[in-house]
């Protein structure tokens, strides 16, 4: 099948085909604020490097981005620490659940990668950089608003509180990290920032716009702002490809062929280098914790457009 170049037609086809699968999967009911989300929703938005936008479905409905936020805090942390960050966190797929404590203890407090929870806590600590939690939260939210070019991007206080009320395993991970001297700020402050960054509330269109710099060597092509360097951008994309979907990352790379990062809120950010940034959202999750319909949608989009890094 030849690739379809009309992106409005692409998103229309994808949304239509996904309508038969809405409600499949299971919402992240271990976070009370997410347990109430209607699983029969689906949104998709594409923003290209030349400024075209194509959206369909519930693309204007805000949702909790959860672990998709880790891509952006990683960019902030790399900009601040550069190579020193990799002394504190690895770059390999974990092969274990995203919140594994056993693996962290076995590997002496060095998380496998920045996208499992332990690694993300180290990255959050790097963003805090000895400052106040409120300053780091403001930095992260401001960064996302600038990238999305939208002041409506916000942090959902109910979700942040819900995460804090149920985040016992994340607290355990943080204390393990602190015991190995791999957190510099107090555990409570790292957790506060982490829960707030995961509670960022965005639409598919906002998220796709925010990720556009990853499709253009770290340069936001629409306002010509260099968000991070080309080398750092390649490294972020590489880790998205190998680690962005936890222990289902290989399957996503096999089926979709694009760097991506999922979140248990049902969102997925995918990058087609030098072409576009894509965001999909559907709350029902597969066993690995990734959006079931969202991953299906990106597989179909890749087939329709021919986009792949391979």
N, C-alpha and C positions, 0 to 999 in steps of 0.2 A: 504493500500500500504506500503510495507517495505521501510525503509529509504534508499536512494541512498548514497553510501559512496564515490563514485568517484566524487570529486568536479569539475573536468573539465567537466564531463557529466552534473552535476547540472547546472553550469553556461551556458552551451550550450543550455540546455533545456529552462532555464529561458529566455535567450536572444531571442531564437527562438519564444517562445510564446508571448513575449512582443512586437515583431516586428509588430504584428497586431494592436497594440494600439498606436504606435508612432504618436505623434502630438496631442494626446488627452490632454485636460487641457489647461490652459492659462499661458503664461510666465508672470513673474513679470514686467509688462509694466510700473508700477509706478516708477521704477528705470530705467532711459533711457538707461544706458549701458547694462542692462539685457533684455530690450525690443527687442533687435536685435538678440538675441540668437535663433538659429534654434531649434524649439521644437521637431523635428523628430530625436532625438538622445537618445541613451540609453547605459549606461555602467554599469558593475558590476564587483566587485573584492572581493575575499575572501582571507584573510591571516590568517592562523591557528596558534595556539600557538606552534606547532612543526615545523613551518617554511614553510609549503606548501602555494603556491599561485595559485589561479585559477581566470582567468579573461575572460571576453567576451564583445563584442560590443565595445563601445567607451570608454573603461576603461583607455585609455592613453590620452584622451582629457582633458585638464585642464578646470575647471569651477570655478565659484565663490561660495565658500562654505557658505557664508552668516552666518546664525544663527547656523550652525553646529560648528562654531568656539567657540560658547558659552560653549560647553563641555570642551574645552581645557583651556579657560580662567578661568573657574570654578575650574579646577584642580590647576592652578597656584594660584588663590585666596585662596583656602582652604589650600594649603601648607603654605601660608604666614600668614593667620589669624586664621586658625583652627576654633574652635567653635565660636569665636567672629564674624565670618561672618554671622552666623544665627541670630544675634541681628539686622542685617540690611536688611535681605531678608528672606522670608518665604520658605516653602517647600510644599505648597499645589497647586493643579491644579487651574488655574484661572477661568475657565468657561466663560471667556470673550475673546475678540480679543486680540492678542498678543501686541497690541499697545494702549490698553485702558487707557485713562486718568481718566475717571470717577472712576474706581476702585481704582486707586492710590490715588486720593484725599480722597475717602471715608475711606481708610485704613491708613490715616495719614502718607503717604510717605514710607510705608513698602511694597515693591512689594511682590506679592504672591509667586513667585518662581524665580530662577536665569535665566530661559529661556525665559520668556516674556521680552519685550524690556526694561521695567523699571528695572527689576531685573538684566538684563545683564549690564545695565549702572552702577549699584551699584558694580557689580563684576569687571567691567573694572576699576572703581575708586579704588577698592582694589588692583588691579594689578599695577596701577600707584603709589600708596602708597606715594604720596607727591613728587614723582620724576618728571622728564621731560617727556612730551608725546613721544618724539623721543626715549627715553630710553625704555619706555613701549612697543612701537611698535617693537623695536628691540628685546626685550625680547620675545614677543609673536611669532614673525616670527622665531626667533632662536629656540624656544621651538618646533615649528611645524617642522622645518627642522630636528632637532635631533630625534624627534619621528618618522618621516617619513623616516629617514635615506636617505635624498635626499636634496641636496642643491638647487635644481631647484624650490622648493616651494617658492612662492613669493607673494607679495601684488600687486594687479592690480591698478595702480594709476588712471586709467580712471574710474573704478568702485568706488573707494574711493571718487573721486571728484564728481561723479554722486550722490552718497549717500549724500554727504555734501550739494549739490545743492538742493536736494529735501527732506532733512531730517527734515522738520519743526516739525512734530509730535514728533520725538525723541528729538528734542531740547526742546519742551514743557515738555515732561516727565522729562528731565534732570533738567529743572528749577523748576518743582514741587518738585523733590527730593531734590534739593538744599534748597528750601524754608522750608523743613522739616529737614534740617541739615543731610540729608542722602547721600550727596556727600561732599567729603573733598577737592577735587581738583576743580579748576575753570571749569564751565560748558563747555566752549569752548574746553578745553584740554581733558575732558572726551569724548566729541563727536568726537574729532579728532582721538583719539585712537580707539574708538568704530567703527567708519566708516572704519578705516584701517583694523581692525581685521576681520570685515565682508567681506572685499575685498580680503581676502586670496584666492589664486588661486591654486587649487590642482587637481590631477587626482583621479579617484576612487582607484587606487592602492596605491597612496601616502596616501590618507585619511584612507583607511583600515589599512595600516601599522601603521599610527600614532595612531589609536585607540586601538592597540593591547594590551596595558598595562591594559585597562579596562576589558579585558577578562581573566586576570591572576593576580587578587588581587593587581593591581597597579605595578606589576613587568613586565618590558618588557622581555618576555621570550627568545627573540633571542639575546639580548646582556646583559641580567642579570642586567639591571639598574632598581633600585626601583624608579619609577616616583612619586608615592604617596603611602600612606599606604593602607593596605587591608581595614580598616574601611572606609577611605575616598572614596576608589574605590566603595565599596558597596553603599555608599550614593549617589555618582554620578550616578551609574547605576539605583538606585531607583528613582531618580528624572527624569532621562531619560525615565523610564517606565511610570511614572505618569504625566509628564509634557512636554515630548520631542516633542509632535506634537500639542501643544497649545490646543484648544478646541476639537481636534480630537484625543487626546491621548488615551482615553478609547477605541475608535474604533481600533486604531493601536494595542494596547495591546491585544484586543479581537481577531483580525485577525492574527497577527504575533506572539505575545507571546515573544518578545525580547525587551530589552531596546533599544531605538532609539532616534535620534535627527535629525530633518529635517532643511532645509534652503530654502529660497525662490529662490535660484539659481537652485533648483531642486535636490540637493543632500540629501541623508539620510545616516547616520552612524548607524549601528545596531551592537549589541554586543551579542554573544553567549558565556556566561561565561564558562571559562575553555576550550573553543573550538576554537573560531575564532572571528575576527572583519570583518565586511562586510560593503562595501560602494556601493551604487547604485546612479545613476544620470540619470535623465530625466527632462528636463526643464519645461514641462507642469504641472501646479499646479491645485489642487482641490480648492474648495471654501474656505477651511480652511488655504490654503497657503502651503500645503505639496505636494511633487511630486506625481502626480496621478499614473503614471506608475511605479515609484520607489516603492511605497507602495504595488502595485499589485505584483511586482517582489519579494519583501521580503516575502509576504504571500505565494507565490508559492515556494520560497526557503525553508521556514520553513516546508512546507508540504513535500517537497522532501527529506529533511535531517532529519526531526524529531526534529530539534533544538527548544527548548522552555524552558523558566524558570519555567513553570508550570508543 
